[in-house]
Amino acid sequence: MSKRRTILWLGILVALLPFLGFPSAWKTAVYVASGVLIAVNSYQLNKHKIIRSKRSERKQKDIPAAPSSVINDGISQKPPASFLSQSDSNHPFGGEPPVSL
């Protein structure tokens, strides 16, 4: 059973225990045991969440940054050499710039 489901069922048990008719000594023992189990499971869930977030932070640090020529709203600042062609005068990166009207 998962830790979350265990916490759910222990919470339901604690909520229903006063209406089940058990002797007070049994109720006290069940309350204490349930409280301890809820605390332990909650701690383990929180610990697992912290470890998982540290792993994702570490993975993000390992990803190399993109070169600055690529970062400009996703458009390259300098085109590859294959785009530069003297024969294409209408090309925005090569040849003569188009005449504005």
Backbone as XML, in Angstrom:
<?xml version="1.0"?>
<chain id="A" units="angstrom">
  <residue number="1" name="MET">
    <atom name="N" x="0.846" y="-1.168" z="0.000"/>
    <atom name="CA" x="0.000" y="0.000" z="0.000"/>
    <atom name="C" x="0.899" y="1.241" z="0.000"/>
  </residue>
  <residue number="2" name="SER">
    <atom name="N" x="0.541" y="2.236" z="-0.779"/>
    <atom name="CA" x="1.364" y="3.432" z="-0.861"/>
    <atom name="C" x="1.251" y="4.258" z="0.424"/>
  </residue>
  <residue number="3" name="LYS">
    <atom name="N" x="2.201" y="5.133" z="0.619"/>
    <atom name="CA" x="2.214" y="5.956" z="1.831"/>
    <atom name="C" x="1.007" y="6.887" z="1.886"/>
  </residue>
  <residue number="4" name="ARG">
    <atom name="N" x="0.635" y="7.434" z="0.756"/>
    <atom name="CA" x="-0.528" y="8.330" z="0.727"/>
    <atom name="C" x="-1.807" y="7.579" z="1.072"/>
  </residue>
  <residue number="5" name="ARG">
    <atom name="N" x="-1.944" y="6.394" z="0.540"/>
    <atom name="CA" x="-3.140" y="5.600" z="0.813"/>
    <atom name="C" x="-3.173" y="5.170" z="2.285"/>
  </residue>
  <residue number="6" name="THR">
    <atom name="N" x="-2.002" y="4.855" z="2.842"/>
    <atom name="CA" x="-1.923" y="4.498" z="4.257"/>
    <atom name="C" x="-2.379" y="5.665" z="5.128"/>
  </residue>
  <residue number="7" name="ILE">
    <atom name="N" x="-1.920" y="6.858" z="4.797"/>
    <atom name="CA" x="-2.327" y="8.039" z="5.561"/>
    <atom name="C" x="-3.837" y="8.246" z="5.438"/>
  </residue>
  <residue number="8" name="LEU">
    <atom name="N" x="-4.382" y="8.050" z="4.246"/>
    <atom name="CA" x="-5.829" y="8.197" z="4.052"/>
    <atom name="C" x="-6.614" y="7.230" z="4.934"/>
  </residue>
  <residue number="9" name="TRP">
    <atom name="N" x="-6.240" y="5.958" z="4.914"/>
    <atom name="CA" x="-6.976" y="4.955" z="5.686"/>
    <atom name="C" x="-6.807" y="5.153" z="7.188"/>
  </residue>
  <residue number="10" name="LEU">
    <atom name="N" x="-5.626" y="5.569" z="7.611"/>
    <atom name="CA" x="-5.453" y="5.848" z="9.040"/>
    <atom name="C" x="-6.308" y="7.041" z="9.462"/>
  </residue>
  <residue number="11" name="GLY">
    <atom name="N" x="-6.420" y="8.037" z="8.606"/>
    <atom name="CA" x="-7.290" y="9.175" z="8.901"/>
    <atom name="C" x="-8.745" y="8.763" z="9.008"/>
  </residue>
  <residue number="12" name="ILE">
    <atom name="N" x="-9.185" y="7.885" z="8.115"/>
    <atom name="CA" x="-10.565" y="7.386" z="8.176"/>
    <atom name="C" x="-10.775" y="6.581" z="9.456"/>
  </residue>
  <residue number="13" name="LEU">
    <atom name="N" x="-9.801" y="5.744" z="9.831"/>
    <atom name="CA" x="-9.890" y="4.964" z="11.070"/>
    <atom name="C" x="-10.001" y="5.874" z="12.284"/>
  </residue>
  <residue number="14" name="VAL">
    <atom name="N" x="-9.183" y="6.909" z="12.337"/>
    <atom name="CA" x="-9.207" y="7.837" z="13.469"/>
    <atom name="C" x="-10.546" y="8.562" z="13.523"/>
  </residue>
  <residue number="15" name="ALA">
    <atom name="N" x="-11.109" y="8.910" z="12.369"/>
    <atom name="CA" x="-12.394" y="9.602" z="12.347"/>
    <atom name="C" x="-13.539" y="8.693" z="12.792"/>
  </residue>
  <residue number="16" name="LEU">
    <atom name="N" x="-13.461" y="7.397" z="12.457"/>
    <atom name="CA" x="-14.552" y="6.477" z="12.787"/>
    <atom name="C" x="-14.398" y="5.789" z="14.145"/>
  </residue>
  <residue number="17" name="LEU">
    <atom name="N" x="-13.213" y="5.809" z="14.719"/>
    <atom name="CA" x="-12.933" y="5.068" z="15.950"/>
    <atom name="C" x="-13.884" y="5.405" z="17.106"/>
  </residue>
  <residue number="18" name="PRO">
    <atom name="N" x="-14.260" y="6.646" z="17.340"/>
    <atom name="CA" x="-15.177" y="6.916" z="18.462"/>
    <atom name="C" x="-16.549" y="6.254" z="18.309"/>
  </residue>
  <residue number="19" name="PHE">
    <atom name="N" x="-16.943" y="5.939" z="17.087"/>
    <atom name="CA" x="-18.274" y="5.382" z="16.850"/>
    <atom name="C" x="-18.284" y="3.861" z="16.732"/>
  </residue>
  <residue number="20" name="LEU">
    <atom name="N" x="-17.131" y="3.216" z="16.852"/>
    <atom name="CA" x="-17.050" y="1.765" z="16.670"/>
    <atom name="C" x="-17.277" y="0.973" z="17.949"/>
  </residue>
  <residue number="21" name="GLY">
    <atom name="N" x="-17.286" y="1.594" z="19.095"/>
    <atom name="CA" x="-17.612" y="0.921" z="20.349"/>
    <atom name="C" x="-16.473" y="0.162" z="20.996"/>
  </residue>
  <residue number="22" name="PHE">
    <atom name="N" x="-15.242" y="0.496" z="20.712"/>
    <atom name="CA" x="-14.112" y="-0.157" z="21.357"/>
    <atom name="C" x="-13.918" y="0.411" z="22.759"/>
  </residue>
  <residue number="23" name="PRO">
    <atom name="N" x="-13.324" y="-0.397" z="23.668"/>
    <atom name="CA" x="-12.998" y="0.118" z="24.997"/>
    <atom name="C" x="-11.989" y="1.265" z="24.900"/>
  </residue>
  <residue number="24" name="SER">
    <atom name="N" x="-11.974" y="2.142" z="25.880"/>
    <atom name="CA" x="-11.135" y="3.342" z="25.819"/>
    <atom name="C" x="-9.641" y="3.002" z="25.761"/>
  </residue>
  <residue number="25" name="ALA">
    <atom name="N" x="-9.214" y="1.930" z="26.391"/>
    <atom name="CA" x="-7.803" y="1.547" z="26.335"/>
    <atom name="C" x="-7.406" y="1.183" z="24.905"/>
  </residue>
  <residue number="26" name="TRP">
    <atom name="N" x="-8.280" y="0.473" z="24.199"/>
    <atom name="CA" x="-8.003" y="0.118" z="22.806"/>
    <atom name="C" x="-7.979" y="1.368" z="21.927"/>
  </residue>
  <residue number="27" name="LYS">
    <atom name="N" x="-8.937" y="2.254" z="22.187"/>
    <atom name="CA" x="-8.991" y="3.489" z="21.404"/>
    <atom name="C" x="-7.695" y="4.288" z="21.562"/>
  </residue>
  <residue number="28" name="THR">
    <atom name="N" x="-7.237" y="4.377" z="22.800"/>
    <atom name="CA" x="-6.009" y="5.131" z="23.055"/>
    <atom name="C" x="-4.833" y="4.511" z="22.306"/>
  </residue>
  <residue number="29" name="ALA">
    <atom name="N" x="-4.731" y="3.176" z="22.361"/>
    <atom name="CA" x="-3.637" y="2.493" z="21.674"/>
    <atom name="C" x="-3.727" y="2.702" z="20.158"/>
  </residue>
  <residue number="30" name="VAL">
    <atom name="N" x="-4.923" y="2.635" z="19.594"/>
    <atom name="CA" x="-5.090" y="2.824" z="18.153"/>
    <atom name="C" x="-4.790" y="4.268" z="17.765"/>
  </residue>
  <residue number="31" name="TYR">
    <atom name="N" x="-5.219" y="5.235" z="18.597"/>
    <atom name="CA" x="-4.921" y="6.646" z="18.319"/>
    <atom name="C" x="-3.407" y="6.898" z="18.305"/>
  </residue>
  <residue number="32" name="VAL">
    <atom name="N" x="-2.711" y="6.346" z="19.291"/>
    <atom name="CA" x="-1.265" y="6.548" z="19.372"/>
    <atom name="C" x="-0.568" y="5.885" z="18.182"/>
  </residue>
  <residue number="33" name="ALA">
    <atom name="N" x="-0.940" y="4.655" z="17.881"/>
    <atom name="CA" x="-0.312" y="3.941" z="16.760"/>
    <atom name="C" x="-0.614" y="4.647" z="15.431"/>
  </residue>
  <residue number="34" name="SER">
    <atom name="N" x="-1.843" y="5.091" z="15.259"/>
    <atom name="CA" x="-2.215" y="5.794" z="14.029"/>
    <atom name="C" x="-1.450" y="7.102" z="13.900"/>
  </residue>
  <residue number="35" name="GLY">
    <atom name="N" x="-1.347" y="7.838" z="14.999"/>
    <atom name="CA" x="-0.609" y="9.099" z="14.971"/>
    <atom name="C" x="0.852" y="8.899" z="14.606"/>
  </residue>
  <residue number="36" name="VAL">
    <atom name="N" x="1.466" y="7.883" z="15.173"/>
    <atom name="CA" x="2.871" y="7.600" z="14.869"/>
    <atom name="C" x="3.026" y="7.195" z="13.401"/>
  </residue>
  <residue number="37" name="LEU">
    <atom name="N" x="2.147" y="6.340" z="12.911"/>
    <atom name="CA" x="2.235" y="5.909" z="11.511"/>
    <atom name="C" x="1.989" y="7.074" z="10.544"/>
  </residue>
  <residue number="38" name="ILE">
    <atom name="N" x="1.045" y="7.937" z="10.868"/>
    <atom name="CA" x="0.786" y="9.111" z="10.024"/>
    <atom name="C" x="2.022" y="10.015" z="10.011"/>
  </residue>
  <residue number="39" name="ALA">
    <atom name="N" x="2.622" y="10.242" z="11.172"/>
    <atom name="CA" x="3.805" y="11.099" z="11.254"/>
    <atom name="C" x="4.974" y="10.509" z="10.462"/>
  </residue>
  <residue number="40" name="VAL">
    <atom name="N" x="5.211" y="9.214" z="10.605"/>
    <atom name="CA" x="6.325" y="8.568" z="9.900"/>
    <atom name="C" x="6.095" y="8.605" z="8.389"/>
  </residue>
  <residue number="41" name="ASN">
    <atom name="N" x="4.894" y="8.269" z="7.950"/>
    <atom name="CA" x="4.604" y="8.285" z="6.511"/>
    <atom name="C" x="4.687" y="9.700" z="5.945"/>
  </residue>
  <residue number="42" name="SER">
    <atom name="N" x="4.208" y="10.686" z="6.676"/>
    <atom name="CA" x="4.289" y="12.069" z="6.215"/>
    <atom name="C" x="5.743" y="12.514" z="6.097"/>
  </residue>
  <residue number="43" name="TYR">
    <atom name="N" x="6.561" y="12.156" z="7.057"/>
    <atom name="CA" x="7.983" y="12.492" z="7.011"/>
    <atom name="C" x="8.645" y="11.845" z="5.803"/>
  </residue>
  <residue number="44" name="GLN">
    <atom name="N" x="8.346" y="10.582" z="5.550"/>
    <atom name="CA" x="8.945" y="9.881" z="4.421"/>
    <atom name="C" x="8.503" y="10.488" z="3.091"/>
  </residue>
  <residue number="45" name="LEU">
    <atom name="N" x="7.233" y="10.883" z="2.988"/>
    <atom name="CA" x="6.755" y="11.527" z="1.770"/>
    <atom name="C" x="7.474" y="12.847" z="1.537"/>
  </residue>
  <residue number="46" name="ASN">
    <atom name="N" x="7.630" y="13.638" z="2.601"/>
    <atom name="CA" x="8.295" y="14.926" z="2.483"/>
    <atom name="C" x="9.769" y="14.733" z="2.123"/>
  </residue>
  <residue number="47" name="LYS">
    <atom name="N" x="10.417" y="13.755" z="2.743"/>
    <atom name="CA" x="11.820" y="13.467" z="2.459"/>
    <atom name="C" x="11.985" y="13.047" z="0.997"/>
  </residue>
  <residue number="48" name="HIS">
    <atom name="N" x="11.080" y="12.210" z="0.501"/>
    <atom name="CA" x="11.124" y="11.762" z="-0.889"/>
    <atom name="C" x="10.934" y="12.950" z="-1.833"/>
  </residue>
  <residue number="49" name="LYS">
    <atom name="N" x="10.044" y="13.862" z="-1.487"/>
    <atom name="CA" x="9.795" y="15.044" z="-2.320"/>
    <atom name="C" x="11.030" y="15.937" z="-2.373"/>
  </residue>
  <residue number="50" name="ILE">
    <atom name="N" x="11.709" y="16.115" z="-1.258"/>
    <atom name="CA" x="12.913" y="16.945" z="-1.210"/>
    <atom name="C" x="14.013" y="16.317" z="-2.062"/>
  </residue>
  <residue number="51" name="ILE">
    <atom name="N" x="14.201" y="15.012" z="-1.953"/>
    <atom name="CA" x="15.228" y="14.318" z="-2.736"/>
    <atom name="C" x="14.924" y="14.440" z="-4.222"/>
  </residue>
  <residue number="52" name="ARG">
    <atom name="N" x="13.654" y="14.277" z="-4.587"/>
    <atom name="CA" x="13.267" y="14.373" z="-5.987"/>
    <atom name="C" x="13.503" y="15.777" z="-6.535"/>
  </residue>
  <residue number="53" name="SER">
    <atom name="N" x="13.209" y="16.811" z="-5.733"/>
    <atom name="CA" x="13.425" y="18.180" z="-6.214"/>
    <atom name="C" x="14.917" y="18.480" z="-6.350"/>
  </residue>
  <residue number="54" name="LYS">
    <atom name="N" x="15.753" y="17.929" z="-5.457"/>
    <atom name="CA" x="17.200" y="18.130" z="-5.576"/>
    <atom name="C" x="17.733" y="17.463" z="-6.836"/>
  </residue>
  <residue number="55" name="ARG">
    <atom name="N" x="17.190" y="16.286" z="-7.182"/>
    <atom name="CA" x="17.623" y="15.602" z="-8.398"/>
    <atom name="C" x="17.263" y="16.420" z="-9.633"/>
  </residue>
  <residue number="56" name="SER">
    <atom name="N" x="16.063" y="16.990" z="-9.648"/>
    <atom name="CA" x="15.672" y="17.775" z="-10.819"/>
    <atom name="C" x="16.502" y="19.048" z="-10.922"/>
  </residue>
  <residue number="57" name="GLU">
    <atom name="N" x="16.866" y="19.658" z="-9.785"/>
    <atom name="CA" x="17.737" y="20.836" z="-9.814"/>
    <atom name="C" x="19.110" y="20.464" z="-10.365"/>
  </residue>
  <residue number="58" name="ARG">
    <atom name="N" x="19.616" y="19.303" z="-9.956"/>
    <atom name="CA" x="20.923" y="18.849" z="-10.422"/>
    <atom name="C" x="20.891" y="18.586" z="-11.922"/>
  </residue>
  <residue number="59" name="LYS">
    <atom name="N" x="19.786" y="18.001" z="-12.424"/>
    <atom name="CA" x="19.669" y="17.745" z="-13.854"/>
    <atom name="C" x="19.625" y="19.051" z="-14.630"/>
  </residue>
  <residue number="60" name="GLN">
    <atom name="N" x="18.941" y="20.062" z="-14.091"/>
    <atom name="CA" x="18.861" y="21.346" z="-14.781"/>
    <atom name="C" x="20.220" y="22.024" z="-14.825"/>
  </residue>
  <residue number="61" name="LYS">
    <atom name="N" x="21.042" y="21.839" z="-13.814"/>
    <atom name="CA" x="22.382" y="22.427" z="-13.813"/>
    <atom name="C" x="23.283" y="21.736" z="-14.823"/>
  </residue>
  <residue number="62" name="ASP">
    <atom name="N" x="23.046" y="20.447" z="-15.080"/>
    <atom name="CA" x="23.880" y="19.685" z="-16.010"/>
    <atom name="C" x="23.574" y="20.003" z="-17.468"/>
  </residue>
  <residue number="63" name="ILE">
    <atom name="N" x="22.420" y="20.583" z="-17.755"/>
    <atom name="CA" x="22.058" y="20.896" z="-19.132"/>
    <atom name="C" x="22.844" y="22.130" z="-19.561"/>
  </residue>
  <residue number="64" name="PRO">
    <atom name="N" x="23.639" y="22.023" z="-20.628"/>
    <atom name="CA" x="24.430" y="23.181" z="-21.048"/>
    <atom name="C" x="23.520" y="24.265" z="-21.632"/>
  </residue>
  <residue number="65" name="ALA">
    <atom name="N" x="23.924" y="25.494" z="-21.446"/>
    <atom name="CA" x="23.165" y="26.621" z="-21.983"/>
    <atom name="C" x="23.375" y="26.714" z="-23.488"/>
  </residue>
  <residue number="66" name="ALA">
    <atom name="N" x="22.378" y="27.245" z="-24.169"/>
    <atom name="CA" x="22.486" y="27.422" z="-25.609"/>
    <atom name="C" x="23.444" y="28.572" z="-25.901"/>
  </residue>
  <residue number="67" name="PRO">
    <atom name="N" x="24.148" y="28.518" z="-27.018"/>
    <atom name="CA" x="25.049" y="29.617" z="-27.365"/>
    <atom name="C" x="24.264" y="30.916" z="-27.525"/>
  </residue>
  <residue number="68" name="SER">
    <atom name="N" x="24.925" y="32.041" z="-27.270"/>
    <atom name="CA" x="24.241" y="33.320" z="-27.307"/>
    <atom name="C" x="23.758" y="33.672" z="-28.706"/>
  </residue>
  <residue number="69" name="SER">
    <atom name="N" x="24.380" y="33.108" z="-29.758"/>
    <atom name="CA" x="23.925" y="33.415" z="-31.110"/>
    <atom name="C" x="22.587" y="32.758" z="-31.413"/>
  </residue>
  <residue number="70" name="VAL">
    <atom name="N" x="22.210" y="31.741" z="-30.631"/>
    <atom name="CA" x="20.946" y="31.059" z="-30.863"/>
    <atom name="C" x="19.819" y="31.733" z="-30.083"/>
  </residue>
  <residue number="71" name="ILE">
    <atom name="N" x="20.144" y="32.350" z="-28.971"/>
    <atom name="CA" x="19.104" y="32.912" z="-28.110"/>
    <atom name="C" x="18.761" y="34.327" z="-28.568"/>
  </residue>
  <residue number="72" name="ASN">
    <atom name="N" x="17.728" y="34.430" z="-29.363"/>
    <atom name="CA" x="17.152" y="35.710" z="-29.750"/>
    <atom name="C" x="15.749" y="35.402" z="-30.242"/>
  </residue>
  <residue number="73" name="ASP">
    <atom name="N" x="14.871" y="35.105" z="-29.302"/>
    <atom name="CA" x="13.513" y="34.680" z="-29.617"/>
    <atom name="C" x="13.511" y="33.450" z="-30.509"/>
  </residue>
  <residue number="74" name="GLY">
    <atom name="N" x="14.487" y="32.592" z="-30.328"/>
    <atom name="CA" x="14.549" y="31.362" z="-31.094"/>
    <atom name="C" x="15.117" y="31.539" z="-32.497"/>
  </residue>
  <residue number="75" name="ILE">
    <atom name="N" x="15.568" y="32.731" z="-32.858"/>
    <atom name="CA" x="16.101" y="32.992" z="-34.194"/>
    <atom name="C" x="17.606" y="33.209" z="-34.072"/>
  </residue>
  <residue number="76" name="SER">
    <atom name="N" x="18.339" y="32.594" z="-34.946"/>
    <atom name="CA" x="19.790" y="32.714" z="-34.915"/>
    <atom name="C" x="20.212" y="34.114" z="-35.342"/>
  </residue>
  <residue number="77" name="GLN">
    <atom name="N" x="21.201" y="34.648" z="-34.646"/>
    <atom name="CA" x="21.723" y="35.971" z="-34.992"/>
    <atom name="C" x="22.514" y="35.910" z="-36.289"/>
  </residue>
  <residue number="78" name="LYS">
    <atom name="N" x="23.319" y="34.891" z="-36.440"/>
    <atom name="CA" x="24.142" y="34.745" z="-37.637"/>
    <atom name="C" x="23.700" y="33.478" z="-38.355"/>
  </residue>
  <residue number="79" name="PRO">
    <atom name="N" x="23.385" y="33.593" z="-39.651"/>
    <atom name="CA" x="22.956" y="32.402" z="-40.374"/>
    <atom name="C" x="24.149" y="31.518" z="-40.708"/>
  </residue>
  <residue number="80" name="PRO">
    <atom name="N" x="23.911" y="30.252" z="-40.926"/>
    <atom name="CA" x="24.991" y="29.374" z="-41.357"/>
    <atom name="C" x="25.531" y="29.838" z="-42.705"/>
  </residue>
  <residue number="81" name="ALA">
    <atom name="N" x="26.759" y="29.481" z="-43.001"/>
    <atom name="CA" x="27.424" y="29.904" z="-44.241"/>
    <atom name="C" x="26.673" y="29.417" z="-45.471"/>
  </residue>
  <residue number="82" name="SER">
    <atom name="N" x="25.953" y="28.310" z="-45.358"/>
    <atom name="CA" x="25.240" y="27.779" z="-46.524"/>
    <atom name="C" x="24.106" y="28.705" z="-46.953"/>
  </residue>
  <residue number="83" name="PHE">
    <atom name="N" x="23.606" y="29.560" z="-46.068"/>
    <atom name="CA" x="22.537" y="30.475" z="-46.422"/>
    <atom name="C" x="23.049" y="31.692" z="-47.196"/>
  </residue>
  <residue number="84" name="LEU">
    <atom name="N" x="24.309" y="31.998" z="-47.024"/>
    <atom name="CA" x="24.855" y="33.169" z="-47.687"/>
    <atom name="C" x="25.148" y="32.841" z="-49.141"/>
  </residue>
  <residue number="85" name="SER">
    <atom name="N" x="24.415" y="33.455" z="-50.011"/>
    <atom name="CA" x="24.588" y="33.190" z="-51.432"/>
    <atom name="C" x="24.568" y="34.523" z="-52.175"/>
  </residue>
  <residue number="86" name="GLN">
    <atom name="N" x="25.558" y="34.756" z="-53.012"/>
    <atom name="CA" x="25.635" y="35.998" z="-53.764"/>
    <atom name="C" x="24.610" y="36.039" z="-54.886"/>
  </residue>
  <residue number="87" name="SER">
    <atom name="N" x="24.153" y="34.880" z="-55.356"/>
    <atom name="CA" x="23.241" y="34.864" z="-56.485"/>
    <atom name="C" x="21.810" y="35.222" z="-56.082"/>
  </residue>
  <residue number="88" name="ASP">
    <atom name="N" x="21.464" y="35.065" z="-54.831"/>
    <atom name="CA" x="20.097" y="35.338" z="-54.380"/>
    <atom name="C" x="20.044" y="36.736" z="-53.775"/>
  </residue>
  <residue number="89" name="SER">
    <atom name="N" x="19.657" y="37.721" z="-54.540"/>
    <atom name="CA" x="19.652" y="39.091" z="-54.050"/>
    <atom name="C" x="18.469" y="39.381" z="-53.141"/>
  </residue>
  <residue number="90" name="ASN">
    <atom name="N" x="17.418" y="38.551" z="-53.154"/>
    <atom name="CA" x="16.255" y="38.778" z="-52.286"/>
    <atom name="C" x="16.385" y="38.085" z="-50.943"/>
  </residue>
  <residue number="91" name="HIS">
    <atom name="N" x="17.430" y="37.337" z="-50.754"/>
    <atom name="CA" x="17.620" y="36.632" z="-49.486"/>
    <atom name="C" x="17.930" y="37.652" z="-48.400"/>
  </residue>
  <residue number="92" name="PRO">
    <atom name="N" x="17.289" y="37.585" z="-47.222"/>
    <atom name="CA" x="17.488" y="38.602" z="-46.186"/>
    <atom name="C" x="18.903" y="38.626" z="-45.619"/>
  </residue>
  <residue number="93" name="PHE">
    <atom name="N" x="19.660" y="37.541" z="-45.748"/>
    <atom name="CA" x="20.984" y="37.510" z="-45.149"/>
    <atom name="C" x="22.110" y="37.691" z="-46.173"/>
  </residue>
  <residue number="94" name="GLY">
    <atom name="N" x="21.810" y="37.510" z="-47.439"/>
    <atom name="CA" x="22.884" y="37.551" z="-48.425"/>
    <atom name="C" x="22.529" y="38.434" z="-49.593"/>
  </residue>
  <residue number="95" name="GLY">
    <atom name="N" x="23.513" y="38.831" z="-50.358"/>
    <atom name="CA" x="23.296" y="39.658" z="-51.535"/>
    <atom name="C" x="22.950" y="41.091" z="-51.150"/>
  </residue>
  <residue number="96" name="GLU">
    <atom name="N" x="22.401" y="41.793" z="-52.083"/>
    <atom name="CA" x="22.003" y="43.180" z="-51.865"/>
    <atom name="C" x="20.679" y="43.228" z="-51.116"/>
  </residue>
  <residue number="97" name="PRO">
    <atom name="N" x="20.501" y="44.183" z="-50.213"/>
    <atom name="CA" x="19.227" y="44.276" z="-49.520"/>
    <atom name="C" x="18.124" y="44.711" z="-50.472"/>
  </residue>
  <residue number="98" name="PRO">
    <atom name="N" x="16.897" y="44.264" z="-50.233"/>
    <atom name="CA" x="15.800" y="44.645" z="-51.130"/>
    <atom name="C" x="15.546" y="46.149" z="-51.036"/>
  </residue>
  <residue number="99" name="VAL">
    <atom name="N" x="15.099" y="46.700" z="-52.127"/>
    <atom name="CA" x="14.825" y="48.137" z="-52.203"/>
    <atom name="C" x="13.483" y="48.422" z="-51.537"/>
  </residue>
  <residue number="100" name="SER">
    <atom name="N" x="13.466" y="49.393" z="-50.614"/>
    <atom name="CA" x="12.204" y="49.724" z="-49.956"/>
    <atom name="C" x="11.481" y="50.779" z="-50.770"/>
  </residue>
  <residue number="101" name="LEU">
    <atom name="N" x="10.175" y="50.739" z="-50.744"/>
    <atom name="CA" x="9.370" y="51.682" z="-51.520"/>
    <atom name="C" x="9.008" y="52.887" z="-50.733"/>
  </residue>
</chain>
